[in-house]
């Protein structure tokens, strides 16, 4: 098929299908190459990472509040849908101007290449998945177009014109008169079907410039099946190859040493054990996950190192084996995401095992004037933590275990930071590999230029867990319960009021220290039929009561009283 000629009109559905299948081939081959090189260099993942990096704070908050833990799945699905629509448009363009269609594919490939190149952890081979994927898609587009619209031999056009003239001269059915035959009629008659008059069925043909094309439905179908098979096989093989990098086996082989400083046993009454009340210790499987990683980093503990450098007297580099040999301690610490809105779910409490970060920093020797620790994840994400917070005696850890088991991969295996009293975006770096001792006026962490505060101390907050907002409960004696938190200050009081009435003091559960959340319960509310609004507020150990004024999570954490509406019958 002459690519410089105008393509045949008609069969728009076929053209769009060809574009989508060619796009699928591009993604499948891109996934295959990424599996061989780096799963994060996959075209969809690279573009998704770039989208996350450039997401405004308000849009990020909307995505998290709307989709929760499924925000990454929604993002990837949206990218795939958009790419499918663009691919369909390229298929329609290829029907008329193959050169323009190829240019469109090249632009898509360039977007993927640029997204891969701008990743913080990109390498020289990161561009290959997008580049080779688009090349495969261009090849598939040409092949499928040729199969769908094969060129008809030129001699057939003359025969078709002759046959059409014969059809016009053929008498209507039932007409006994027979016109004189023109030259070549005998050969035309041989081409006519036996059995009588009427026009002869001819193959559908289309003219494009000086070329003549026929639409080959069978050729299109077989080409589409082959393209889908290539795309599927490439995608599955790519995922399988990426799976070889999983560190689950290495994680299972880690033997946790005994802590040099075990945590004290949890006091009696730390958990009120009420149905639907968040347990004091959050199981690992239920612990919230909010991060920017579309593909969970797979860090081999045998090759992991942590470098501490910058404004220090002596740079330090630790291996995982080195960390296991250090005196380890346990600490109960509640982590909170700055994206947690009033009454939100992005908070959890765990018992962590790790080495004191302050001890490692003292070995390096922090120089005068340093006020920030710029920590970096294995995937390039950065976090800025105040030096004075880490060094003030609190249990800031390089954690290797969570609730008695080796860190889950999704929560930072092999090593993550845990710093009580700060929101996660300025303290809780997962998959940490680098800590630069620096200054806030010299360096910025990931979220700061995106509109978030450079420092993020956790605000005093409380939440109603039961009864659930919007629920219907029976009339009578009912417990109202929830959790409150003010990490590294502690909670001294929780008050509840119903329908704007008087504040009532709730009963508090025990806690092991100031770094965890605290359960509370108001016993014996006599619920009467009707609609009721329940509100809660907490007071921390410094005497500060949380404000009633609502503020969204951005730029430094949400404020306001949590309230729920319930119906009593």
C-alpha positions as CSV (number, residue, x, y, z in Angstrom):
1,X,0.0,0.0,0.0
2,X,1.4,3.4,-1.0
3,X,1.6,5.3,2.4
4,X,1.8,8.6,0.6
5,X,-1.6,8.2,-1.0
6,X,-5.0,9.0,0.6
7,X,-6.4,6.0,2.4
8,X,-9.8,4.6,1.5
9,X,-12.8,6.1,3.3
10,X,-15.3,3.9,5.1
11,X,-15.0,1.2,7.8
12,X,-14.2,3.8,10.6
13,X,-14.8,1.1,13.2
14,X,-12.1,-1.0,11.6
15,X,-9.6,1.9,11.5
16,X,-10.3,2.7,15.2
17,X,-9.9,-1.0,16.1
18,X,-6.6,-1.2,14.2
19,X,-5.3,1.8,16.2
20,X,-6.3,0.3,19.6
21,X,-4.7,-3.0,18.8
22,X,-1.5,-1.3,17.6
23,X,-1.5,0.7,20.9
24,X,-2.0,-2.5,22.8
25,X,1.0,-4.0,21.0
26,X,3.1,-0.9,21.9
27,X,2.2,-1.2,25.6
28,X,2.7,-5.0,25.7
29,X,6.2,-4.8,24.1
30,X,7.0,-1.8,26.4
31,X,6.0,-3.9,29.4
32,X,8.1,-6.7,28.2
33,X,11.2,-4.5,27.8
34,X,10.5,-2.9,31.1
35,X,10.4,-6.3,32.7
36,X,13.9,-7.0,31.4
37,X,15.3,-3.6,32.4
38,X,13.2,-1.9,35.2
39,X,9.5,-2.3,35.9
40,X,9.2,1.4,36.8
41,X,10.3,2.3,33.2
42,X,7.1,0.8,31.8
43,X,5.4,3.4,29.6
44,X,2.2,3.5,31.7
45,X,4.1,3.6,35.0
46,X,6.6,6.2,33.8
47,X,3.7,8.5,32.6
48,X,1.8,7.7,35.8
49,X,4.8,8.7,38.0
50,X,5.2,11.9,36.1
51,X,1.5,12.7,36.6
52,X,1.8,12.1,40.3
53,X,4.8,14.3,40.5
54,X,3.0,17.1,38.8
55,X,-0.3,16.8,40.6
56,X,-1.4,20.0,42.4
57,X,-2.0,19.6,46.1
58,X,-5.8,20.2,45.8
59,X,-6.1,17.5,43.1
60,X,-4.0,15.0,45.1
61,X,-6.3,15.6,48.1
62,X,-9.4,15.1,46.0
63,X,-8.0,11.8,44.6
64,X,-7.1,10.4,48.0
65,X,-10.4,11.5,49.6
66,X,-12.5,10.1,46.7
67,X,-10.7,6.9,45.8
68,X,-8.7,6.2,49.0
69,X,-6.2,3.4,48.7
70,X,-7.4,2.8,45.1
71,X,-6.1,6.1,43.9
72,X,-3.2,4.6,42.1
73,X,-5.4,2.0,40.4
74,X,-7.7,4.7,39.2
75,X,-4.8,6.7,37.9
76,X,-3.3,3.8,35.9
77,X,-6.8,2.9,34.6
78,X,-7.4,6.4,33.5
79,X,-4.1,6.6,31.7
80,X,-4.9,3.3,29.8
81,X,-8.3,4.6,28.8
82,X,-6.8,7.9,27.5
83,X,-4.1,6.0,25.6
84,X,-6.8,3.8,24.1
85,X,-8.8,6.8,22.9
86,X,-5.7,8.4,21.4
87,X,-4.7,5.1,19.7
88,X,-8.2,4.9,18.2
89,X,-7.8,8.4,16.8
90,X,-4.4,7.4,15.4
91,X,-6.0,4.4,13.7
92,X,-8.6,6.7,12.1
93,X,-5.8,9.0,11.0
94,X,-3.9,6.1,9.5
95,X,-6.8,5.3,7.3
96,X,-6.3,8.6,5.5
97,X,-2.7,9.7,6.2
98,X,-0.3,7.0,7.5
99,X,2.5,9.5,7.7
100,X,0.5,11.7,10.2
101,X,-0.4,8.6,12.2
102,X,3.2,7.6,12.5
103,X,4.0,11.1,13.7
104,X,1.3,10.8,16.3
105,X,2.8,7.5,17.5
106,X,6.2,9.2,17.7
107,X,4.8,12.0,19.9
108,X,3.3,9.4,22.3
109,X,6.7,7.6,22.4
110,X,8.4,10.9,23.1
111,X,6.1,11.5,26.0
112,X,6.9,8.1,27.5
113,X,10.6,8.6,26.9
114,X,10.6,12.0,28.6
115,X,8.6,10.7,31.5
116,X,11.1,7.8,32.0
117,X,14.1,10.2,31.7
118,X,12.8,12.6,34.3
119,X,12.3,9.9,37.0
120,X,14.8,10.5,39.9
121,X,16.1,7.0,39.7
122,X,16.2,6.7,35.9
123,X,19.1,5.2,34.0
124,X,20.4,5.3,30.4
125,X,18.2,2.2,29.5
126,X,15.0,3.7,31.0
127,X,14.0,5.1,27.6
128,X,14.0,1.8,25.8
129,X,10.5,0.5,26.9
130,X,8.7,3.5,25.5
131,X,11.0,3.7,22.4
132,X,10.8,0.1,21.5
133,X,7.1,-0.2,22.4
134,X,6.2,2.6,20.0
135,X,8.3,1.1,17.3
136,X,6.4,-2.2,17.7
137,X,3.1,-0.3,17.7
138,X,4.1,1.5,14.4
139,X,5.0,-1.9,12.8
140,X,1.6,-3.3,14.0
141,X,-0.3,-0.3,12.6
142,X,1.2,-0.7,9.1
143,X,0.7,-4.5,9.0
144,X,-2.9,-4.3,10.2
145,X,-3.8,-1.5,7.8
146,X,-2.4,-3.5,4.9
147,X,-4.3,-6.6,6.0
148,X,-7.5,-4.7,6.3
149,X,-7.2,-2.8,3.0
150,X,-5.0,-4.9,0.6
151,X,-4.2,-3.2,-2.7
152,X,-6.2,-4.7,-5.7
153,X,-4.2,-5.4,-8.9
154,X,-4.6,-2.7,-11.4
155,X,-5.9,-4.9,-14.2
156,X,-8.9,-5.6,-12.1
157,X,-10.1,-2.0,-12.4
158,X,-10.6,-2.3,-16.2
159,X,-12.4,-5.6,-15.8
160,X,-14.7,-4.1,-13.1
161,X,-15.6,-1.1,-15.4
162,X,-16.4,-3.6,-18.2
163,X,-18.5,-5.7,-16.0
164,X,-20.4,-2.7,-14.7
165,X,-21.1,-1.7,-18.3
166,X,-22.4,-5.2,-19.1
167,X,-24.6,-5.0,-16.0
168,X,-26.2,-1.8,-17.3
169,X,-26.8,-3.4,-20.7
170,X,-28.2,-6.6,-19.3
171,X,-32.0,-6.8,-19.9
172,X,-34.3,-6.9,-16.9
173,X,-35.4,-10.3,-15.6
174,X,-38.1,-11.7,-17.9
175,X,-37.0,-9.7,-21.0
176,X,-36.5,-12.1,-23.9
177,X,-34.7,-9.7,-26.1
178,X,-30.9,-10.2,-26.2
179,X,-28.7,-7.3,-27.3
180,X,-25.8,-7.8,-29.5
181,X,-22.6,-8.7,-27.6
182,X,-19.8,-6.3,-27.5
183,X,-16.2,-7.2,-27.9
184,X,-15.1,-9.3,-24.9
185,X,-18.6,-10.2,-23.9
186,X,-17.9,-13.9,-24.0
187,X,-15.2,-13.5,-21.4
188,X,-17.5,-11.3,-19.3
189,X,-20.3,-13.9,-19.6
190,X,-18.0,-16.5,-18.2
191,X,-17.4,-14.3,-15.2
192,X,-21.1,-14.0,-14.6
193,X,-22.8,-16.4,-12.3
194,X,-25.0,-19.1,-13.7
195,X,-28.7,-18.8,-13.3
196,X,-30.0,-15.6,-14.8
197,X,-30.1,-11.9,-14.8
198,X,-29.4,-9.2,-12.3
199,X,-26.1,-7.5,-11.3
200,X,-23.1,-9.6,-10.6
201,X,-21.8,-9.4,-7.0
202,X,-18.4,-7.7,-7.0
203,X,-15.8,-7.3,-4.3
204,X,-16.0,-4.0,-2.5
205,X,-13.3,-1.7,-3.8
206,X,-12.2,1.8,-3.0
207,X,-10.0,4.2,-4.8
208,X,-7.3,6.2,-3.0
209,X,-5.2,8.4,-5.3
210,X,-4.0,6.1,-8.0
211,X,-4.4,3.0,-5.9
212,X,-7.4,0.7,-5.6
213,X,-8.2,-1.1,-2.3
214,X,-10.5,-3.8,-1.2
215,X,-11.7,-4.2,2.4
216,X,-10.6,-7.6,3.7
217,X,-12.7,-8.4,6.8
218,X,-11.0,-11.8,7.3
219,X,-7.5,-10.3,7.0
220,X,-8.4,-7.6,9.6
221,X,-9.8,-10.3,12.0
222,X,-6.8,-12.5,11.8
223,X,-4.4,-9.5,12.1
224,X,-6.3,-8.2,15.2
225,X,-6.2,-11.7,16.9
226,X,-2.4,-11.9,16.2
227,X,-1.9,-8.3,17.6
228,X,-3.9,-9.0,20.7
229,X,-1.9,-12.2,21.2
230,X,1.4,-10.3,20.9
231,X,0.2,-7.6,23.3
232,X,-1.0,-10.1,25.8
233,X,2.0,-12.3,25.7
234,X,4.3,-9.2,26.0
235,X,2.4,-7.9,28.9
236,X,2.3,-11.2,30.8
237,X,5.9,-11.9,30.1
238,X,6.9,-8.4,31.2
239,X,5.0,-8.9,34.5
240,X,6.6,-12.3,35.0
241,X,10.1,-10.9,34.4
242,X,9.4,-8.1,36.8
243,X,8.3,-10.6,39.3
244,X,11.8,-12.1,39.4
245,X,12.8,-8.9,41.2
246,X,10.4,-9.5,44.0
247,X,12.2,-9.5,47.4
248,X,9.7,-11.7,49.2
249,X,12.1,-14.6,49.4
250,X,14.9,-12.3,50.8
251,X,12.4,-10.8,53.2
252,X,11.4,-14.3,54.5
253,X,15.0,-15.1,55.2
254,X,15.6,-12.1,57.5
255,X,15.9,-13.2,61.1
256,X,15.0,-10.4,63.5
257,X,17.4,-10.0,66.4
258,X,16.2,-9.5,69.9
259,X,15.9,-5.9,70.8
260,X,18.5,-4.5,73.2
261,X,15.7,-2.3,74.6
262,X,12.3,-4.1,74.4
263,X,9.2,-2.1,74.6
264,X,7.4,-2.3,78.0
265,X,4.3,-4.5,77.9
266,X,1.1,-2.7,77.0
267,X,-0.8,-1.6,80.1
268,X,-4.0,-3.3,81.0
269,X,-6.9,-1.4,79.5
270,X,-5.0,-0.1,76.5
271,X,-7.7,-1.5,74.3
272,X,-11.4,-1.1,75.2
273,X,-12.3,-4.0,72.9
274,X,-15.5,-2.5,71.6
275,X,-16.9,-3.7,68.3
276,X,-16.2,-1.4,65.4
277,X,-13.7,0.6,67.5
278,X,-10.2,0.8,65.9
279,X,-7.9,-1.6,67.8
280,X,-5.0,-0.1,69.7
281,X,-2.5,-1.9,67.5
282,X,-3.3,-1.8,63.8
283,X,-2.7,-5.1,62.0
284,X,-0.1,-4.8,59.3
285,X,-2.6,-5.8,56.6
286,X,-4.9,-3.0,57.7
287,X,-2.3,-0.3,58.1
288,X,-2.9,2.6,55.7
289,X,-0.6,3.2,52.8
290,X,-0.2,6.6,51.1
291,X,2.8,7.2,49.0
292,X,3.8,8.2,45.4
293,X,5.0,4.7,44.3
294,X,2.9,3.2,41.5
295,X,5.2,0.2,41.6
296,X,6.3,-0.8,45.1
297,X,10.1,-0.7,45.2
298,X,11.8,-4.1,45.5
299,X,15.0,-3.4,47.5
300,X,17.3,-6.4,48.1
301,X,18.6,-6.2,51.7
302,X,21.8,-7.8,50.6
303,X,22.6,-4.8,48.4
304,X,20.8,-2.1,50.4
305,X,23.0,0.7,51.9
306,X,22.2,3.9,53.8
307,X,24.5,6.8,53.2
308,X,24.5,9.7,55.8
309,X,26.4,12.7,54.5
310,X,26.3,16.4,53.9
311,X,26.9,18.7,56.9
312,X,28.6,16.0,59.0
313,X,32.1,15.5,60.3
314,X,32.4,11.9,59.1
315,X,30.0,10.4,56.4
316,X,28.5,7.1,57.4
317,X,27.4,4.2,55.2
318,X,25.5,1.3,56.7
319,X,24.6,-2.1,55.2
320,X,21.5,-4.0,56.3
321,X,23.9,-6.5,58.1
322,X,25.4,-3.5,59.9
323,X,22.0,-2.3,61.0
324,X,21.0,-5.7,62.4
325,X,24.2,-5.7,64.5
326,X,23.4,-2.4,66.1
327,X,21.5,-2.1,69.4
328,X,17.9,-2.2,68.4
329,X,14.9,-0.9,70.3
330,X,11.1,-1.3,70.2
331,X,8.7,1.6,70.3
332,X,4.9,2.0,70.0
333,X,4.3,4.9,67.6
334,X,1.2,6.1,65.8
335,X,1.8,7.4,62.2
336,X,-0.5,9.9,60.5
337,X,-0.6,11.0,56.9
338,X,-1.0,14.7,56.3
339,X,-3.7,13.9,53.8
340,X,-5.9,12.6,56.6
341,X,-9.0,14.8,56.7
342,X,-11.0,15.3,59.8
343,X,-12.3,11.9,60.9
344,X,-10.2,10.2,58.1
345,X,-8.7,6.7,58.0
346,X,-5.1,7.5,57.2
347,X,-3.7,6.8,60.7
348,X,-2.5,3.6,62.3
349,X,-0.5,2.5,65.4
350,X,2.2,-0.2,65.4
351,X,5.1,-1.5,67.5
352,X,8.3,-0.8,65.5
353,X,11.7,-2.3,65.9
354,X,14.8,-0.4,64.7
355,X,18.0,1.5,65.5
356,X,17.9,5.0,67.0
357,X,18.4,7.5,64.2
358,X,19.9,10.0,66.6
359,X,22.7,7.6,67.6
360,X,23.7,7.1,63.9
361,X,23.7,10.9,63.4
362,X,25.9,11.4,66.4
363,X,28.4,9.0,65.0
364,X,28.4,11.1,61.8
365,X,28.7,14.3,63.8
366,X,26.2,16.9,62.8
367,X,27.8,20.3,62.0
368,X,26.6,23.6,63.4
369,X,23.9,25.2,61.4
370,X,22.3,22.0,60.0
371,X,18.6,22.0,60.6
372,X,17.2,19.4,58.1
373,X,17.6,15.8,57.3
374,X,16.8,15.3,53.6
375,X,16.1,11.6,53.3
376,X,15.6,9.8,50.0
377,X,13.7,6.7,49.1
378,X,15.1,4.1,46.6
379,X,12.6,5.5,44.0
380,X,13.9,9.0,44.4
381,X,11.1,10.5,46.7
382,X,12.5,12.9,49.3
383,X,11.5,14.0,52.7
384,X,12.7,16.9,54.9
385,X,12.8,16.2,58.7
386,X,13.8,18.8,61.3
387,X,17.1,17.8,63.0
388,X,16.1,19.1,66.4
389,X,13.0,16.8,66.4
390,X,15.0,13.7,65.7
391,X,17.7,14.7,68.3
392,X,15.4,15.7,71.2
393,X,15.2,12.2,72.8
394,X,12.1,10.8,71.2
395,X,12.1,7.3,69.6
396,X,13.0,8.2,66.0
397,X,14.0,5.0,64.4
398,X,15.5,3.4,61.3
399,X,12.8,0.7,61.5
400,X,13.3,-2.9,60.2
401,X,10.2,-4.6,61.8
402,X,6.5,-3.8,62.4
403,X,4.3,-5.5,64.9
404,X,6.8,-8.3,65.4
405,X,7.4,-9.2,61.8
406,X,9.9,-8.0,59.2
407,X,8.7,-4.8,57.5
408,X,6.1,-5.6,54.7
409,X,7.5,-4.5,51.3
410,X,4.6,-2.0,50.9
411,X,5.6,-0.4,54.2
412,X,9.3,0.2,53.4
413,X,11.2,-3.1,53.5
414,X,14.1,-3.3,54.2
415,X,14.3,-0.1,56.2
416,X,12.1,3.0,56.8
417,X,12.1,6.0,59.0
418,X,9.7,6.4,61.9
419,X,9.6,9.7,63.7
420,X,6.9,10.4,66.4
421,X,5.0,13.7,66.3
422,X,5.4,14.5,62.6
423,X,3.2,13.9,59.6
424,X,4.5,11.1,57.3
425,X,5.4,13.4,54.5
426,X,8.2,15.0,56.6
427,X,9.3,12.0,58.6
428,X,8.3,8.5,57.5
429,X,10.5,7.8,54.4
430,X,10.0,4.2,53.2
431,X,12.7,2.3,51.4
432,X,15.2,4.9,52.7
433,X,18.7,4.8,51.2
434,X,20.1,8.2,51.7
435,X,20.1,10.9,54.4
436,X,21.7,14.3,53.7
437,X,22.3,16.6,56.6
438,X,21.5,20.0,55.3
439,X,19.5,23.2,55.8
440,X,16.0,24.2,54.9
441,X,17.3,27.3,53.1
442,X,19.5,25.1,50.9
443,X,17.3,22.1,50.0
444,X,13.7,21.3,49.4
445,X,11.9,17.9,49.9
446,X,9.4,16.4,47.4
447,X,6.2,18.0,48.6
448,X,7.5,21.5,49.6
449,X,7.6,23.0,46.1
450,X,4.2,21.5,45.5
451,X,2.6,23.7,48.1
452,X,3.0,21.8,51.3
453,X,4.6,23.2,54.5
454,X,8.3,22.5,55.0
455,X,7.6,21.3,58.6
456,X,4.6,19.2,59.6
457,X,4.0,18.8,63.3
458,X,0.9,16.6,64.0
459,X,-2.1,18.5,65.2
460,X,-4.4,17.4,68.1
461,X,-7.3,15.5,66.6
462,X,-10.0,13.0,67.5
463,X,-12.3,10.7,65.6
464,X,-15.7,9.0,66.3
465,X,-15.6,5.3,65.3
466,X,-18.9,4.3,66.7
467,X,-21.7,4.8,66.0
468,X,-20.8,5.1,62.3
469,X,-21.9,8.3,60.6
470,X,-25.1,7.8,58.6
471,X,-26.0,4.6,60.5
472,X,-29.3,3.7,62.0
473,X,-29.2,2.4,65.6
474,X,-31.8,1.2,68.0
475,X,-33.1,3.5,70.8
476,X,-31.7,2.9,74.3
477,X,-28.3,2.8,76.0
478,X,-25.5,3.3,73.4
479,X,-21.8,3.7,73.6
480,X,-20.0,6.5,71.7
481,X,-16.3,5.7,71.1
482,X,-13.3,6.5,69.0
483,X,-9.6,7.5,69.1
484,X,-7.7,10.7,69.7
485,X,-4.1,11.6,69.0
486,X,-1.5,14.2,69.6
487,X,1.8,12.3,69.0
488,X,4.6,13.2,71.4
489,X,2.4,15.4,73.5
490,X,-0.3,12.8,74.4
491,X,-4.0,13.1,75.0
492,X,-5.3,14.2,78.4
493,X,-9.0,14.6,77.8
494,X,-11.7,13.9,75.2
495,X,-15.2,15.5,75.3
496,X,-18.4,14.6,73.4
497,X,-21.5,16.5,72.9
498,X,-24.8,15.6,71.3
499,X,-27.1,18.0,69.4
500,X,-25.1,21.0,70.5
501,X,-25.7,20.2,74.2
502,X,-23.3,20.3,77.0
503,X,-19.8,18.7,76.6
504,X,-19.5,15.4,78.4
505,X,-16.1,14.0,79.5
506,X,-15.3,10.6,77.9
507,X,-13.5,7.8,79.6
508,X,-10.0,7.3,78.3
509,X,-8.1,4.0,77.7
510,X,-4.6,3.5,79.0
511,X,-1.6,4.3,76.8
512,X,2.1,3.2,77.0
513,X,3.3,6.8,76.3
514,X,2.7,10.0,74.4
515,X,3.5,8.8,70.9
516,X,0.4,6.7,70.3
517,X,-3.3,7.4,69.8
518,X,-5.7,6.9,72.7
519,X,-9.1,5.1,72.7
520,X,-12.0,6.8,74.4
521,X,-15.6,6.0,75.2
522,X,-18.7,7.8,76.4
523,X,-20.7,5.1,78.2
524,X,-24.4,5.0,78.4
525,X,-25.8,7.6,76.0
526,X,-29.6,7.2,76.2
527,X,-30.4,7.4,72.5
528,X,-33.9,8.6,71.7
529,X,-35.7,8.2,68.4
530,X,-34.8,10.8,65.8
531,X,-31.8,12.3,64.1
532,X,-28.8,13.2,66.2
533,X,-25.5,14.9,65.6
534,X,-22.5,13.8,67.7
535,X,-19.3,15.9,68.0
536,X,-16.0,15.2,69.6
537,X,-12.9,17.3,70.6
538,X,-9.7,16.4,72.4
539,X,-7.2,18.2,74.6
540,X,-3.6,17.3,74.6
541,X,-1.1,17.1,77.5
542,X,0.0,20.7,76.9
543,X,-3.5,21.9,77.7
544,X,-4.4,22.8,74.1
545,X,-7.9,21.8,72.9
546,X,-8.3,21.2,69.3
547,X,-9.9,24.0,67.3
548,X,-13.4,23.9,66.0
549,X,-12.3,25.8,62.9
550,X,-12.1,23.5,59.9
551,X,-9.0,23.6,57.7
552,X,-8.3,21.1,54.8
553,X,-5.2,18.8,54.9
554,X,-3.2,21.1,52.7
555,X,-0.7,22.7,53.4
556,X,0.1,21.3,56.9
557,X,-2.7,19.1,58.2
558,X,-6.5,19.2,58.7
559,X,-8.2,20.8,61.8
560,X,-11.8,20.8,63.1
561,X,-14.1,18.8,65.2
562,X,-15.3,15.4,63.8
563,X,-19.0,15.0,63.8
564,X,-21.4,12.3,62.7
565,X,-25.1,12.2,62.0
566,X,-27.0,9.1,63.2
567,X,-30.7,8.0,63.1
568,X,-32.2,6.4,66.2
569,X,-35.3,4.2,65.8
